[in-house]
Amino acid sequence: MTATGPATVPATAALALGDDALVLSHRLGEWAGHAPVLEEEVALANIALDLLGQARVLLSLAGDEDELAYLREERAFRNLQLVEQPNGDFAHTIARQLYFSTYQLLLHTELAAGNGPFAPLAAKAVKEIAYHRDHAEQWTLRLGDGTEDSHERMRRASEALWRFTGEMFQPVEGLDADWAGMEERWLESVRDVLTRATLTVPEGPRTGAWSAGAGRQGLHTEPFGRMLAEMQHLHRSHPGASW
């Protein structure tokens, strides 16, 4: 009998998942010092740190984590366009988090239940992702079913980000998942939260008009370039520096 080593992790998939976590972590980190209440300073920072930890593990599977984070050009990133969207107001951030964390929880639960190379990593991340999703759900309910102003802000946010959600369920090379089944469960879950928040499910398309693809193909929205320049500025300003 021939002994088998650990499963090889597909670099394409590791980059896609790692970039999602890295970029959203940076976006959430931008709330430091600007959150509406002190409790949210802590909550958003903790979620950002969780995602950064996931990103480090995943990027290290594809190469040098620092080089991948700080030295790649915009077109080399494979994150979803959803996670690179600006924070906007607090409702906008919560809508983005609800959409993404619901998807991420479904994906990692499925990966953890399998025997693929990502199963151990996914199993470790599921608990913290479940918290991210619960945090977003509770705030969606609070804002949607709150004041007239908070309801309107949550409505605008959920509609504005809806067109970026279809990309999440495009198959990623190296990830063995039931993408169609996950999309159906995602829609059911998000619809339930929005309905309980007295919000209607957006009716617009869930994909953009680019026939060449989107974030997974290295095509990003305008705000991403500005975010990347800020994120990479220090590292690129002092190449080779040891801290």
C-alpha positions in Angstrom: 0.0 0.0 0.0 1.3 3.4 -1.0 1.1 6.2 1.6 -0.5 9.3 0.5 0.5 12.8 1.7 -1.8 15.7 2.4 -4.0 16.9 -0.4 -2.6 19.7 -2.6 -4.5 23.0 -2.2 -5.4 24.5 -5.6 -3.6 27.9 -5.8 -6.5 29.5 -7.9 -9.0 28.7 -5.2 -6.7 29.7 -2.4 -6.2 33.1 -4.0 -9.9 33.7 -4.7 -10.9 32.9 -1.1 -7.8 34.6 0.4 -8.4 37.8 -1.6 -12.1 37.9 -0.6 -11.1 37.8 3.1 -8.1 40.2 2.7 -10.1 42.9 0.8 -13.1 42.8 3.1 -10.9 42.9 6.1 -9.3 46.1 4.9 -12.7 47.7 4.1 -14.0 46.9 7.6 -10.8 48.2 9.1 -11.6 51.5 7.6 -14.3 51.9 10.2 -11.8 52.2 13.0 -12.5 55.5 14.8 -15.7 56.1 12.7 -18.2 53.5 13.9 -21.6 54.8 15.2 -21.1 53.3 18.7 -18.2 52.0 20.7 -19.5 48.5 20.7 -19.4 48.5 16.9 -15.8 49.7 17.0 -15.0 46.4 18.7 -17.3 44.2 16.7 -16.2 45.4 13.2 -12.5 45.3 14.3 -12.9 41.7 15.5 -14.6 40.7 12.2 -11.8 42.4 10.3 -9.2 40.5 12.3 -11.0 37.2 11.8 -11.0 37.8 8.0 -7.4 38.9 8.0 -6.4 35.6 9.8 -8.3 33.6 7.1 -6.6 35.6 4.4 -3.1 35.0 5.8 -3.6 31.2 5.9 -5.1 31.1 2.4 -2.6 33.4 0.7 0.3 31.5 2.3 -1.0 28.4 0.5 -0.6 30.1 -2.8 2.8 31.9 -2.2 4.3 34.5 0.1 1.5 36.2 1.9 3.1 39.7 2.0 4.1 39.7 -1.6 0.6 38.6 -2.7 -1.0 41.2 -0.5 1.2 44.2 -1.2 3.0 43.6 -4.5 0.4 42.4 -6.9 -1.3 44.8 -9.4 -5.0 45.3 -9.4 -5.7 42.8 -12.3 -4.0 40.0 -10.4 -6.5 40.1 -7.5 -9.3 37.5 -7.7 -11.7 38.8 -5.0 -15.4 39.3 -5.6 -16.5 42.7 -6.6 -18.9 42.8 -3.7 -16.2 42.8 -1.0 -14.3 45.7 -2.6 -17.3 48.1 -2.6 -16.8 51.2 -0.4 -18.3 51.1 3.1 -20.7 53.9 2.5 -22.9 54.5 5.5 -23.3 51.9 8.3 -26.4 50.3 6.5 -24.3 49.9 3.4 -21.6 48.1 5.3 -24.2 45.8 7.0 -25.9 44.9 3.7 -22.5 44.0 2.2 -21.7 41.9 5.2 -25.1 40.1 5.2 -24.7 39.2 1.6 -21.1 38.0 1.8 -21.2 36.3 5.2 -24.3 34.3 4.2 -22.5 33.1 1.1 -19.2 32.5 3.0 -21.0 30.4 5.7 -22.7 28.3 3.2 -19.5 27.7 1.2 -17.3 26.9 4.3 -20.0 24.6 5.8 -20.1 22.6 2.6 -16.3 22.5 2.2 -15.9 21.5 5.9 -18.2 18.6 5.4 -16.2 17.2 2.4 -12.8 15.6 2.2 -11.2 18.1 -0.1 -8.0 20.1 0.6 -9.9 23.0 2.1 -11.9 20.9 4.6 -9.7 21.5 7.6 -9.4 25.2 7.0 -13.1 25.6 6.5 -14.0 23.7 9.6 -11.9 26.1 11.7 -13.4 29.1 10.1 -17.1 28.1 10.3 -17.7 29.2 13.9 -16.3 32.7 13.4 -18.1 33.2 10.1 -21.4 32.2 11.8 -20.8 35.1 14.2 -20.2 37.5 11.3 -23.4 36.4 9.7 -25.4 36.7 12.9 -24.0 40.2 13.5 -25.1 41.3 10.1 -28.5 39.7 10.4 -29.2 41.4 13.8 -28.2 44.8 12.4 -30.3 44.3 9.3 -33.3 43.6 11.4 -32.6 46.5 13.7 -32.1 49.0 10.9 -34.8 47.7 8.5 -37.4 47.6 11.2 -36.2 50.7 13.0 -36.8 54.4 12.3 -38.0 55.7 9.0 -34.5 56.9 8.2 -32.8 53.7 9.1 -35.3 51.7 7.1 -34.7 53.9 4.0 -30.9 53.6 4.4 -31.1 49.8 4.7 -33.4 49.6 1.7 -31.1 51.7 -0.5 -28.1 49.7 0.6 -29.6 46.3 -0.1 -30.7 47.4 -3.5 -27.4 49.1 -4.4 -25.3 45.9 -3.6 -27.7 43.4 -5.1 -26.1 43.5 -8.5 -22.8 42.2 -7.1 -24.3 39.0 -5.6 -24.6 36.8 -8.6 -20.8 36.5 -9.0 -20.5 34.7 -5.7 -22.0 31.5 -7.3 -19.8 31.3 -10.3 -17.8 28.1 -10.0 -14.2 28.6 -8.8 -11.5 26.2 -10.1 -10.4 23.9 -7.3 -13.5 24.3 -5.2 -15.8 21.3 -5.2 -19.2 22.8 -4.2 -22.8 22.6 -5.2 -23.0 26.2 -6.6 -26.5 26.1 -7.8 -27.7 24.6 -4.5 -25.8 27.1 -2.5 -27.3 30.0 -4.5 -30.8 28.7 -3.9 -30.1 28.4 -0.1 -28.5 31.9 -0.1 -31.6 33.4 -1.7 -33.9 31.7 0.7 -31.8 32.8 3.7 -31.4 36.4 2.6 -35.0 36.7 1.6 -36.0 35.5 5.1 -33.8 38.2 6.8 -35.0 41.0 4.5 -38.6 40.1 5.0 -38.3 40.0 8.8 -36.6 43.4 8.5 -39.7 44.8 6.7 -37.6 45.1 3.5 -38.4 43.8 0.0 -36.0 41.6 -1.9 -34.4 43.7 -4.7 -35.8 43.0 -8.2 -32.8 44.1 -10.2 -30.3 41.8 -11.9 -27.7 40.1 -9.7 -24.8 40.4 -12.2 -23.1 43.2 -14.0 -23.0 43.8 -17.7 -19.4 42.8 -18.3 -19.3 39.8 -20.6 -15.6 39.3 -19.8 -16.3 38.5 -16.2 -15.8 40.2 -12.9 -13.6 40.1 -9.9 -12.7 36.4 -10.2 -11.3 37.2 -13.6 -9.3 40.2 -12.3 -11.9 42.8 -13.5 -12.6 45.2 -10.6 -14.7 48.3 -10.0 -13.2 51.8 -9.8 -13.1 52.1 -6.0 -10.8 49.0 -5.7 -7.9 50.8 -7.3 -8.0 53.6 -4.8 -8.4 51.1 -1.9 -5.4 49.0 -3.1 -3.2 52.0 -3.5 -3.8 52.9 0.2 -3.4 49.3 1.4 -0.1 48.8 -0.4 1.4 52.3 0.1 3.6 51.6 3.2 5.0 48.3 1.9 5.8 49.7 -1.5 7.3 52.9 0.0 9.9 50.9 1.9 10.7 47.8 -0.3 12.7 45.2 1.6 12.4 47.0 4.9 12.5 44.8 8.1 10.2 45.8 10.9 
